[in-house]
C-alpha cells in the first residue's frame, strides 16, 4: 500500500478542480458531507442492512463506490495535510479504540460517526487517523483487499479527470 502515492494522485485532481473552479482551498465541511453521501451510496450497493430484502447480495458497483469514498477521504486528508500511516493501532489494539464493530452495518455507522465527530477532536490528526483506520477495516469487512481498493481508486481517478475535461 502506498498511501503517499494515493494522496499525491488525489492532490493532482483536487488542484485541477480548484483551478477550474477558481477556488483556493477545499471546503472541508462540504467534503465531509460529500463523504457521508458517498458512504451512503456505498452502503446502498452493499445492501447488507436491507432486512426487508430476500436477496441482499452486493451490487456490482460496490467497489467503485468504495473508491469514491476513498477519494473524498483523501481530499480531506490533503486538506488536513495528513501523511500518517493508514492503520495506526497494532493488531488487536484497534478494537480497544472502538474502531472495529461487531458487524458491517455498525462499522459503516462508526465511519459516519467519525466524520461527524471530526470537528470535535481537539487533536484533528487523531480523528483523521480513526477515519482512515475505520475505513480500512470496513473495506476488509466488505470483502476487498487493499490492492483491489487501490486499483479501483486509480481507475475512478482517471474517470474523474476525464469528467473534468468534459465539463462535468
C-alpha positions in Angstrom: 0.0 0.0 0.0 1.4 3.4 -1.0 -0.6 6.0 0.9 1.7 8.8 -0.2 1.1 8.0 -3.8 -2.7 8.0 -3.2 -2.5 11.4 -1.5 -0.4 12.8 -4.4 -2.7 11.3 -7.0 -5.7 12.9 -5.4 -4.0 16.2 -4.9 -3.4 16.5 -8.7 -7.1 16.0 -9.3 -8.0 18.4 -6.5 -5.6 21.1 -7.9 -7.2 20.7 -11.3 -10.7 21.1 -10.0 -9.8 24.1 -7.8 -8.1 25.8 -10.6 -11.0 25.2 -12.9 -13.5 26.4 -10.3 -11.4 29.4 -9.2 -11.1 28.1 -5.7 -8.1 28.5 -3.4 -8.9 25.7 -0.9 -11.3 22.8 -0.4 -14.3 23.5 1.8 -13.8 20.9 4.5 -17.3 21.0 5.7 -18.6 20.3 2.2 -16.1 17.5 1.7 -17.2 15.8 5.0 -20.8 15.9 3.9 -19.9 14.7 0.4 -18.1 11.8 2.0 -21.1 10.8 4.1 -23.2 10.9 1.0 -20.7 8.6 -0.7 -20.7 6.3 2.3 -24.5 6.1 1.9 -24.2 5.3 -1.8 -21.6 2.6 -0.9 -24.0 1.2 1.7 -26.8 1.0 -0.8 -24.6 -1.0 -3.2 -23.6 -3.3 -0.3 -27.3 -3.9 0.7 -26.5 -5.9 3.8 -28.6 -3.6 6.0 -31.7 -4.1 4.0 -33.6 -6.6 6.2 -36.7 -6.2 4.0 -35.0 -7.8 1.0 -34.6 -11.5 0.3 -31.6 -11.1 -1.9 -29.1 -8.8 -0.2 -26.1 -9.7 -2.3 -23.9 -6.7 -3.0 -24.3 -5.0 -6.3 -21.6 -4.8 -9.0 -20.9 -1.1 -8.2 -19.8 -1.7 -4.6 -16.1 -1.4 -5.3 -16.5 1.7 -7.3 -18.4 3.3 -4.5 -15.7 2.3 -2.1 -13.2 4.1 -4.4 -15.4 7.2 -4.3 -15.4 7.2 -0.5 -11.6 6.8 -0.6 -11.3 9.8 -3.0 -13.1 12.0 -0.6 -11.2 10.7 2.4 -8.0 11.6 0.5 -9.3 15.1 -0.3 -9.9 15.7 3.4 -6.5 14.2 4.2 -4.8 16.5 1.8 -6.7 19.5 3.2 -5.5 18.5 6.7 -2.0 17.7 5.3 -2.2 14.2 6.7 0.7 11.9 5.9 0.5 9.3 8.6 0.0 5.6 8.3 -3.3 4.1 7.2 -3.6 1.7 10.2 -2.2 3.2 13.3 -3.1 0.8 16.0 -1.2 -2.5 16.5 -3.1 -5.7 15.5 -5.7 -6.4 18.2 -5.5 -2.9 19.6 -7.8 -1.2 17.2 -10.8 -2.7 18.9 -9.8 -1.2 22.2 -10.2 2.2 20.4 -13.7 1.3 19.3 -12.7 1.1 15.6 -13.8 -2.5 14.9 -17.6 -3.0 15.1 -19.3 -6.4 15.6 -20.7 -6.3 12.1 -20.6 -4.4 8.8 -23.6 -2.2 9.5 -22.1 -1.0 12.7 -18.7 -0.4 11.0 -20.4 1.8 8.4 -22.1 3.7 11.2 -18.8 4.1 13.1 -17.3 5.6 9.9 -20.1 8.1 9.5 -19.9 9.0 13.2 -16.1 9.6 12.9 -16.8 12.1 10.1 -19.5 13.8 12.1 -17.1 14.0 15.1 -14.1 15.0 13.1 -14.8 18.6 14.0 -15.0 17.7 17.7 -11.5 16.3 18.1 -9.0 18.5 19.9 -6.4 16.5 18.0 -7.8 16.5 14.5 -5.0 14.3 13.3 -6.2 11.6 15.7 -9.7 11.9 14.4 -8.5 11.6 10.8 -6.4 8.5 11.7 -9.6 7.0 13.2 -11.4 7.7 9.9 -8.6 6.0 7.9 -8.4 3.0 10.2 -12.2 2.5 10.3 -12.4 2.8 6.5 -9.6 0.2 6.0 -11.3 -2.2 8.4 -14.6 -1.7 6.7 -13.2 -2.4 3.2 -11.9 -5.8 4.6 -15.3 -6.5 6.1 -16.9 -5.8 2.7 -14.6 -8.5 1.3 -12.0 -6.4 -0.6 -8.2 -6.4 -0.3 -6.4 -3.1 -0.1 -4.9 -3.8 -3.5 -8.4 -4.1 -5.0 -9.4 -0.8 -3.4 -6.3 0.9 -4.7 -6.8 -0.4 -8.2 -10.5 0.8 -8.2 -9.4 4.1 -6.9 -6.9 4.7 -9.7 -9.4 3.7 -12.3 -12.0 6.0 -10.8 -9.4 8.9 -10.5 -8.8 8.5 -14.3 -12.6 8.8 -14.9 -12.8 11.8 -12.6 -10.0 13.5 -14.6 -11.9 12.8 -17.9 -15.1 14.2 -16.4 -13.3 17.4 -15.5 -12.1 17.7 -19.1 -15.6 17.1 -20.5 -17.3 19.8 -18.4 -18.7 17.7 -15.5 
